[in-house]
Amino acid sequence: MEELRIHFTVKSIATTPALQTLLKKNKVVVRGWYDSFGERFAQENGLKFLHANIEVGWAHDEAHYTNTRMEIRFDETGKPYAFYDDICPGISAGNNGGGTYTQDIPEDFFVGQTLESFAESKPRFRDDILKNEDLKYFLRTANKRAGKQ
């Protein structure tokens, strides 16, 4: 095990001394959510904590017959970036084209953002963003940590 993902809805994990030793020995990285059990678990067990990746949503482009999935990901240093996965039918039966790409975003992209303002900044993903509880939690807790809420 190299990584342990703990969603913000998780409130506890039963551990044993053997498990704690294994986590430390393997230098497991906890991918969790700010101000959640996952972050506390990492701190209490001397493990590295990185924010979990956040699926923003899907967008359909009828003009180009593509579907695009967007995520906000965090690299090994905690720097956020946008990850996109484009899927298109290709030009022949059985061909599924598309690809993935990334885009740099400012480390403080969330400052002052609400779910609604973030949705307006990403109109292709607007409907999914407005229903996105993970993104809502992230924006609220990240702004709180930055002293902006």
C-alpha positions in Angstrom: 0.0 0.0 0.0 1.4 3.4 -1.0 -1.7 5.6 -0.7 -4.8 5.6 1.6 -7.8 7.6 0.4 -10.2 8.8 3.1 -13.3 10.7 2.0 -14.5 13.5 4.2 -17.6 11.6 5.2 -15.4 8.9 6.9 -15.4 9.5 10.7 -13.1 6.8 12.0 -10.9 3.8 11.0 -10.2 1.0 13.4 -6.4 0.5 13.6 -4.0 -1.9 15.3 -0.4 -1.3 16.2 0.6 -3.6 13.4 -1.4 -1.5 10.9 0.1 1.7 12.2 3.6 0.2 11.9 2.9 -1.0 8.3 1.6 2.5 7.3 4.7 4.2 8.6 7.1 1.6 7.2 5.6 1.9 3.8 5.5 5.7 4.0 1.8 5.7 3.1 0.4 9.0 1.8 -3.0 9.8 3.1 -5.2 11.4 0.4 -8.0 13.1 2.2 -9.9 16.3 2.7 -9.0 19.4 4.7 -10.4 19.6 8.2 -11.6 16.0 8.1 -10.8 12.7 9.9 -8.4 11.8 7.1 -6.2 14.8 7.7 -6.2 14.2 11.5 -5.5 10.5 10.9 -2.4 11.4 8.8 -1.2 13.9 11.5 -1.8 11.5 14.4 0.1 8.7 12.6 3.0 10.8 11.3 2.0 10.2 7.7 2.2 12.6 4.7 -1.2 14.2 3.9 -2.2 15.4 0.4 -5.6 16.7 -0.6 -7.7 14.1 -2.5 -8.4 14.7 -6.2 -11.8 16.2 -6.9 -13.9 15.2 -9.9 -15.4 18.4 -11.1 -17.8 17.0 -13.7 -18.5 16.0 -17.2 -19.2 18.3 -20.2 -20.6 17.2 -23.6 -19.6 19.1 -26.8 -22.2 18.3 -29.5 -20.3 20.2 -32.1 -17.2 18.1 -31.8 -18.9 14.9 -30.4 -16.7 14.9 -27.3 -17.3 14.2 -23.7 -14.8 15.8 -21.3 -14.2 14.9 -17.6 -12.5 17.5 -15.5 -10.7 16.9 -12.2 -8.8 19.1 -9.8 -5.7 17.1 -8.8 -2.9 17.7 -6.4 0.6 16.7 -7.2 3.1 15.3 -4.7 3.9 18.8 -3.4 0.2 19.6 -2.9 0.1 22.0 -5.9 -3.3 21.8 -7.7 -3.7 21.4 -11.4 -6.6 20.7 -13.8 -6.8 17.3 -15.4 -9.0 16.7 -18.4 -10.0 13.4 -20.1 -11.5 13.9 -23.5 -13.5 11.0 -25.0 -14.8 11.0 -28.6 -16.1 8.3 -30.9 -13.3 8.6 -33.5 -13.8 8.3 -37.2 -14.6 4.6 -37.6 -16.6 1.9 -35.8 -14.7 0.5 -32.9 -12.4 3.6 -32.6 -12.6 5.5 -29.4 -10.4 8.6 -29.7 -9.6 11.3 -27.3 -6.9 11.9 -24.8 -5.8 13.4 -21.5 -4.2 16.7 -20.8 -3.4 19.0 -17.8 -3.5 22.7 -17.2 -1.8 24.7 -14.5 -4.0 26.5 -12.1 -3.0 29.0 -9.4 -2.4 27.5 -6.0 -5.0 29.9 -4.6 -7.6 29.3 -7.3 -10.2 28.7 -4.6 -9.8 32.0 -2.7 -13.1 33.7 -2.5 -14.8 31.1 -4.7 -18.2 29.7 -3.9 -19.7 26.7 -5.7 -21.8 29.2 -7.7 -18.9 31.5 -8.7 -16.7 28.5 -9.6 -19.6 27.2 -11.8 -19.8 30.5 -13.6 -16.0 30.3 -14.2 -16.4 26.9 -15.8 -19.6 27.2 -17.9 -19.0 23.8 -19.7 -19.2 22.1 -16.3 -21.7 24.4 -14.7 -24.6 22.0 -14.0 -22.3 19.3 -12.5 -20.5 21.8 -10.4 -23.7 23.1 -8.8 -24.5 19.6 -7.7 -20.9 18.7 -6.6 -20.8 18.1 -2.8 -17.1 17.2 -2.9 -16.2 20.5 -4.6 -18.5 22.4 -2.2 -16.8 20.9 0.8 -13.3 21.7 -0.6 -14.2 25.3 -1.4 -15.6 25.9 2.0 -12.7 24.3 3.9 -10.0 25.7 1.7 -11.3 29.2 2.1 -11.7 28.8 5.8 -8.1 27.7 6.1 -7.1 30.7 4.0 -9.1 33.0 6.3 -11.5 34.0 3.5 -14.7 32.7 5.0 
